[in-house]
Amino acid sequence: MNSTARYTLASFVVLFLLGAFVATPGAALPQWRTEFGIGGEVAWFFNLQLFGLVVGVALATRVVKRHPLLTFSAALFGLAYLAMGAAHQFGWIAVAAAPAGFAQGVLNVHANGMVGDLHPDRRVLMLNRVNAAFGLGAVGAPLLFTWAGWRFGFTLIGLLFVVAALLAWGAPAAEKRLGQITLAHVWKIMPLLLTVGLYVATEASLSAWSGAYLTELGYSVRLAGLLLAGYWLLLTLSRLFLASWVAEQPLPRLLQLIAGSLVVLAALFLPQLAPLFPLAAIFFGPIFGTSFALIQGRFGQELTGGMFYAAAVGSTIGPALFATIKDPHLIPAGFLLMGLLLLAAVFVANRQLQIS
């Protein structure tokens, strides 16, 4: 295996495990409640994870040398997961979320960035393909935790992070292009940052509120859960099979996809068609990888960190806004509005990059 294949594989494994990490709370929380009797204390897990993530992204975008930072971060993530799996009090799990969040921030930037640097002529294609691994992890983690238990799941994922650390040993340095970041640079990528923020807000809202809408309409909780798993699976397949098509004309193709998603989101107003919401994932899959590729290709690694900040804001604010909707039957209106805003953001990004 040559170095390019090895480091691409390392990124694939890391992103797969990061997808599992994102799905971990939802999969482990019911078991944590049973074992530790926790309630509001779980907020510490998310808050400390977010704090670590912000610090990790800030550091990663300023460090050009990936070695040994990438290996150290993957190993740190593995140790944090092994510690969580061995914890006998929830407080230790919450504390371990901080270093895990830090490692998550570093790995998000460098695992994606390394693929873009290794494949500059196929950046959009390869970033969408390796990000399919993220979706596989998000689908697989709940299944693993359900059938094998959360302690075994944490231990296995921790050991796999150690394997990823070994694969990433000696990772090549990032290409540095900008030097000093100016407001002009930030202004140029703002539409793409809005695109990412709105995409994650829409996705997080669909994940959080589609079940509430379906159960309000009389569908079973079990069906809602199966459909949500189907959403993540279709998102993964979309990244995998639409990657080459989107790579030909990235932003124009994203415009077409998001326009198609509006048809699905509008159909959710009809109770009989509400279970079709996973189909939206087909149109959303390539957004993140394509946006990362465009920012990295034009401006370098220094500005890619903004995507993860935008994603963090979107994943928080999006679902929170839906909590203000008093009538659950109006939830599809929120989905459709977010889809329209996402379409507008990609339209502006396309115009902005054409002008510049």
C-alpha positions as CSV (number, residue, x, y, z in Angstrom):
1,M,0.0,0.0,0.0
2,N,1.5,3.3,-1.0
3,S,1.4,6.4,1.2
4,T,-1.5,8.1,-0.6
5,A,-3.7,5.0,-0.2
6,R,-2.6,4.5,3.4
7,Y,-3.4,8.1,4.5
8,T,-6.7,8.0,2.5
9,L,-7.6,4.8,4.3
10,A,-6.7,6.5,7.6
11,S,-9.1,9.4,6.8
12,F,-11.8,6.9,5.9
13,V,-11.4,5.0,9.2
14,V,-11.3,8.3,11.2
15,L,-14.5,9.7,9.5
16,F,-16.3,6.4,10.0
17,L,-15.5,6.6,13.8
18,L,-16.4,10.2,14.0
19,G,-19.8,9.3,12.5
20,A,-20.1,6.7,15.2
21,F,-19.2,9.3,17.8
22,V,-21.9,11.7,16.6
23,A,-24.5,8.9,16.9
24,T,-23.2,7.7,20.3
25,P,-25.3,9.9,22.6
26,G,-28.6,8.9,21.0
27,A,-27.7,5.2,21.1
28,A,-26.2,5.2,24.6
29,L,-28.5,7.6,26.4
30,P,-31.3,5.1,27.2
31,Q,-28.7,2.7,28.6
32,W,-27.0,5.5,30.6
33,R,-30.4,6.5,32.1
34,T,-31.0,2.9,33.2
35,E,-27.5,2.3,34.6
36,F,-26.7,5.7,36.1
37,G,-30.2,7.2,36.7
38,I,-29.2,10.4,35.0
39,G,-31.4,13.3,33.8
40,G,-30.3,16.8,33.2
41,E,-26.7,15.8,34.0
42,V,-26.3,14.6,30.4
43,A,-26.0,18.3,29.4
44,W,-22.5,18.3,30.8
45,F,-21.5,15.7,28.2
46,F,-22.7,17.9,25.3
47,N,-21.3,21.1,26.8
48,L,-17.8,19.7,27.5
49,Q,-17.8,18.0,24.1
50,L,-18.6,21.3,22.4
51,F,-16.0,23.1,24.4
52,G,-13.3,20.6,23.3
53,L,-14.5,20.7,19.7
54,V,-14.1,24.5,19.5
55,V,-10.6,24.4,20.9
56,G,-9.7,21.5,18.6
57,V,-10.9,23.2,15.5
58,A,-9.1,26.4,16.4
59,L,-5.8,24.6,16.9
60,A,-6.1,22.4,13.8
61,T,-6.7,25.3,11.4
62,R,-3.5,27.0,12.7
63,V,-1.2,23.9,12.6
64,V,0.1,23.0,9.2
65,K,2.1,19.9,10.3
66,R,-0.3,17.0,10.6
67,H,2.3,14.8,12.2
68,P,2.2,14.0,15.0
69,L,-1.0,16.0,15.8
70,L,-3.3,13.6,13.8
71,T,-1.9,10.5,15.4
72,F,-2.0,12.1,18.9
73,S,-5.6,13.2,18.4
74,A,-6.8,9.8,17.2
75,A,-5.0,8.1,20.1
76,L,-6.5,10.6,22.6
77,F,-10.0,9.9,21.2
78,G,-9.3,6.2,21.6
79,L,-8.2,6.6,25.2
80,A,-11.2,8.8,26.0
81,Y,-13.6,6.2,24.6
82,L,-11.8,3.4,26.5
83,A,-12.1,5.5,29.7
84,M,-15.9,6.0,29.0
85,G,-16.4,2.3,28.5
86,A,-14.8,1.5,31.8
87,A,-16.5,4.3,33.8
88,H,-18.7,3.4,36.8
89,Q,-20.0,6.9,37.3
90,F,-21.5,9.2,34.6
91,G,-19.4,12.1,35.8
92,W,-16.3,10.4,34.3
93,I,-18.0,9.9,31.0
94,A,-18.9,13.6,30.9
95,V,-15.3,14.6,31.8
96,A,-13.9,12.3,29.0
97,A,-16.2,14.1,26.6
98,A,-13.9,17.2,26.7
99,P,-10.7,15.5,25.3
100,A,-12.9,13.5,22.9
101,G,-14.4,16.8,21.6
102,F,-10.9,18.2,21.2
103,A,-9.8,15.2,19.2
104,Q,-13.0,15.4,17.2
105,G,-12.3,19.0,16.2
106,V,-8.7,18.2,15.1
107,L,-9.7,15.1,13.3
108,N,-12.6,16.8,11.5
109,V,-10.3,19.4,10.0
110,H,-7.3,17.2,9.2
111,A,-9.0,14.0,8.1
112,N,-11.0,15.9,5.5
113,G,-8.2,18.3,4.7
114,M,-5.7,15.4,4.1
115,V,-7.9,13.8,1.5
116,G,-8.2,17.1,-0.3
117,D,-4.5,17.6,-0.3
118,L,-3.8,14.0,-1.4
119,H,-6.3,14.2,-4.3
120,P,-6.2,17.9,-5.5
121,D,-7.5,17.0,-9.0
122,R,-10.4,14.9,-7.6
123,R,-11.0,16.9,-4.4
124,V,-14.9,17.1,-4.6
125,L,-15.2,13.4,-5.7
126,M,-12.9,12.0,-3.0
127,L,-14.2,14.2,-0.1
128,N,-17.7,13.1,-0.9
129,R,-16.6,9.4,-1.0
130,V,-14.7,9.4,2.3
131,N,-17.5,11.3,4.0
132,A,-19.8,8.4,3.1
133,A,-17.8,6.7,5.8
134,F,-19.2,9.2,8.3
135,G,-22.7,8.1,7.4
136,L,-21.8,4.4,7.8
137,G,-20.5,5.1,11.3
138,A,-23.7,7.0,12.2
139,V,-25.8,4.1,11.0
140,G,-23.6,1.4,12.5
141,A,-23.1,2.8,16.0
142,P,-26.8,2.5,17.2
143,L,-26.9,-1.1,15.9
144,L,-23.7,-1.9,17.8
145,F,-24.9,-0.3,21.0
146,T,-28.3,-1.9,20.8
147,W,-27.1,-5.5,20.3
148,A,-23.7,-5.5,22.1
149,G,-24.3,-2.9,24.9
150,W,-22.8,0.5,25.3
151,R,-19.6,-0.6,27.2
152,F,-18.6,-3.0,24.5
153,G,-19.4,-0.4,21.9
154,F,-17.2,2.2,23.5
155,T,-14.3,-0.2,24.0
156,L,-14.4,-1.4,20.4
157,I,-14.6,2.1,19.0
158,G,-11.7,3.2,21.3
159,L,-9.5,0.3,20.0
160,L,-10.4,1.2,16.4
161,F,-9.3,4.8,17.1
162,V,-5.9,3.4,18.1
163,V,-5.7,1.6,14.8
164,A,-6.5,4.8,13.0
165,A,-3.7,6.6,15.0
166,L,-1.2,4.0,13.7
167,L,-2.4,4.4,10.1
168,A,-2.1,8.2,10.3
169,W,1.5,8.1,11.6
170,G,3.7,10.4,9.5
171,A,0.8,12.2,7.8
172,P,1.8,14.8,5.3
173,A,1.7,18.5,6.2
174,A,-1.2,20.6,5.0
175,E,-0.9,23.1,2.2
176,K,-0.8,26.6,3.5
177,R,-2.1,29.3,1.2
178,L,-3.5,32.3,2.9
179,G,-1.1,33.3,5.6
180,Q,-3.1,36.0,7.4
181,I,-6.8,35.7,7.2
182,T,-8.6,38.9,6.3
183,L,-12.3,40.0,6.4
184,A,-12.2,39.8,2.6
185,H,-11.5,36.1,2.8
186,V,-14.2,35.5,5.3
187,W,-16.7,37.5,3.2
188,K,-15.9,35.3,0.1
189,I,-16.7,32.1,1.9
190,M,-19.6,33.4,4.0
191,P,-22.3,31.9,1.5
192,L,-20.6,28.5,1.8
193,L,-20.5,28.8,5.6
194,L,-24.2,29.7,5.5
195,T,-24.8,26.7,3.3
196,V,-23.1,24.3,5.7
197,G,-24.9,25.9,8.7
198,L,-28.3,25.6,7.1
199,Y,-27.7,22.1,5.8
200,V,-26.7,20.9,9.3
201,A,-29.6,22.8,10.8
202,T,-32.0,21.1,8.4
203,E,-30.5,17.7,8.9
204,A,-30.5,18.1,12.7
205,S,-34.1,19.3,12.7
206,L,-35.3,16.4,10.6
207,S,-33.5,14.0,12.9
208,A,-34.9,15.6,16.0
209,W,-38.4,16.4,14.9
210,S,-39.5,14.0,12.2
211,G,-40.3,11.4,14.8
212,A,-42.5,13.9,16.8
213,Y,-44.3,14.8,13.6
214,L,-44.9,11.2,12.6
215,T,-46.1,10.1,16.0
216,E,-48.5,13.1,16.1
217,L,-49.9,11.8,12.8
218,G,-50.5,8.4,14.4
219,Y,-47.4,6.5,13.1
220,S,-45.6,4.2,15.6
221,V,-42.4,5.2,17.4
222,R,-40.7,2.1,16.0
223,L,-41.5,3.1,12.4
224,A,-40.2,6.6,13.1
225,G,-36.9,5.2,14.3
226,L,-36.5,2.9,11.3
227,L,-37.2,5.8,8.9
228,L,-34.5,7.9,10.7
229,A,-32.0,5.0,10.2
230,G,-33.1,5.0,6.6
231,Y,-32.4,8.7,6.3
232,W,-28.8,8.2,7.4
233,L,-28.4,5.2,5.0
234,L,-29.7,7.2,2.1
235,L,-27.4,10.1,3.0
236,T,-24.4,7.8,2.9
237,L,-25.5,6.3,-0.5
238,S,-26.0,9.7,-1.9
239,R,-22.5,10.8,-1.0
240,L,-21.1,7.6,-2.5
241,F,-23.0,7.4,-5.8
242,L,-23.6,11.1,-6.6
243,A,-20.0,12.2,-5.9
244,S,-18.8,11.9,-9.5
245,W,-21.8,13.7,-10.9
246,V,-21.6,16.6,-8.5
247,A,-17.8,16.9,-9.0
248,E,-18.4,17.8,-12.7
249,Q,-20.2,21.1,-11.7
250,P,-20.2,21.3,-7.9
251,L,-22.5,24.3,-7.1
252,P,-24.8,24.1,-10.1
253,R,-25.4,20.4,-9.3
254,L,-26.0,21.2,-5.6
255,L,-28.6,23.8,-6.7
256,Q,-30.4,21.1,-8.7
257,L,-30.3,18.6,-5.7
258,I,-31.6,21.1,-3.2
259,A,-34.4,22.2,-5.5
260,G,-35.3,18.5,-5.7
261,S,-35.4,18.2,-1.9
262,L,-38.0,20.9,-1.8
263,V,-40.4,18.6,-3.5
264,V,-39.9,16.0,-0.7
265,L,-40.2,18.6,2.1
266,A,-43.4,20.0,0.6
267,A,-44.9,16.5,0.3
268,L,-44.5,16.1,4.1
269,F,-47.6,18.4,4.6
270,L,-49.7,15.4,3.4
271,P,-50.0,12.9,6.3
272,Q,-50.0,10.0,3.9
273,L,-46.6,11.1,2.4
274,A,-44.9,12.0,5.7
275,P,-43.0,8.7,5.9
276,L,-41.2,9.8,2.8
277,F,-39.0,12.3,4.6
278,P,-35.8,10.0,4.4
279,L,-35.8,10.7,0.6
280,A,-34.6,14.2,1.4
281,A,-31.2,12.7,2.3
282,I,-30.6,11.7,-1.3
283,F,-30.5,15.4,-2.2
284,F,-28.5,16.6,0.9
285,G,-25.7,14.0,0.9
286,P,-23.0,15.8,-1.2
287,I,-23.4,19.2,0.4
288,F,-20.8,19.0,3.2
289,G,-18.0,17.3,1.3
290,T,-18.5,19.6,-1.7
291,S,-18.4,22.8,0.4
292,F,-15.3,21.6,2.2
293,A,-13.6,20.9,-1.1
294,L,-14.5,24.3,-2.6
295,I,-13.2,26.2,0.5
296,Q,-10.0,24.2,0.8
297,G,-9.3,24.3,-3.0
298,R,-9.6,28.0,-3.2
299,F,-8.3,29.2,0.2
300,G,-6.6,26.3,1.9
301,Q,-7.0,24.7,5.3
302,E,-7.0,27.9,7.3
303,L,-10.6,28.8,6.5
304,T,-12.1,25.2,6.6
305,G,-12.5,25.5,10.4
306,G,-15.3,28.0,9.8
307,M,-17.4,25.1,8.4
308,F,-17.3,23.2,11.7
309,Y,-18.2,26.3,13.7
310,A,-21.1,26.9,11.3
311,A,-22.2,23.2,11.6
312,A,-22.1,23.5,15.4
313,V,-24.3,26.6,15.4
314,G,-26.7,25.0,12.9
315,S,-27.0,21.8,14.8
316,T,-27.9,23.7,18.0
317,I,-30.1,26.5,16.7
318,G,-32.0,24.5,14.1
319,P,-33.7,22.0,16.4
320,A,-34.1,24.6,19.1
321,L,-36.2,26.8,16.8
322,F,-38.6,24.0,16.2
323,A,-39.3,23.8,19.9
324,T,-41.1,27.1,19.5
325,I,-43.7,25.6,17.1
326,K,-46.9,25.1,19.1
327,D,-48.8,23.0,16.6
328,P,-46.9,19.9,15.5
329,H,-48.8,19.9,12.2
330,L,-46.8,23.0,11.3
331,I,-43.4,21.2,11.6
332,P,-43.2,20.6,7.8
333,A,-43.5,24.3,7.3
334,G,-40.2,24.7,9.2
335,F,-38.6,22.0,7.2
336,L,-39.6,23.7,3.9
337,L,-38.5,27.1,5.1
338,M,-35.0,25.7,5.9
339,G,-34.9,24.1,2.5
340,L,-35.7,27.4,0.8
341,L,-33.0,29.2,2.8
342,L,-30.5,26.5,1.9
343,L,-31.4,26.9,-1.8
344,A,-30.8,30.6,-1.5
345,A,-27.5,30.2,0.2
346,V,-26.2,27.9,-2.5
347,F,-27.4,30.2,-5.2
348,V,-25.5,33.2,-3.6
349,A,-22.4,31.0,-3.1
350,N,-22.5,30.0,-6.8
351,R,-22.8,33.7,-7.9
352,Q,-20.0,34.7,-5.4
353,L,-17.5,32.2,-6.6
354,Q,-18.3,33.0,-10.3
355,I,-17.6,36.7,-9.6
356,S,-14.4,36.0,-7.7
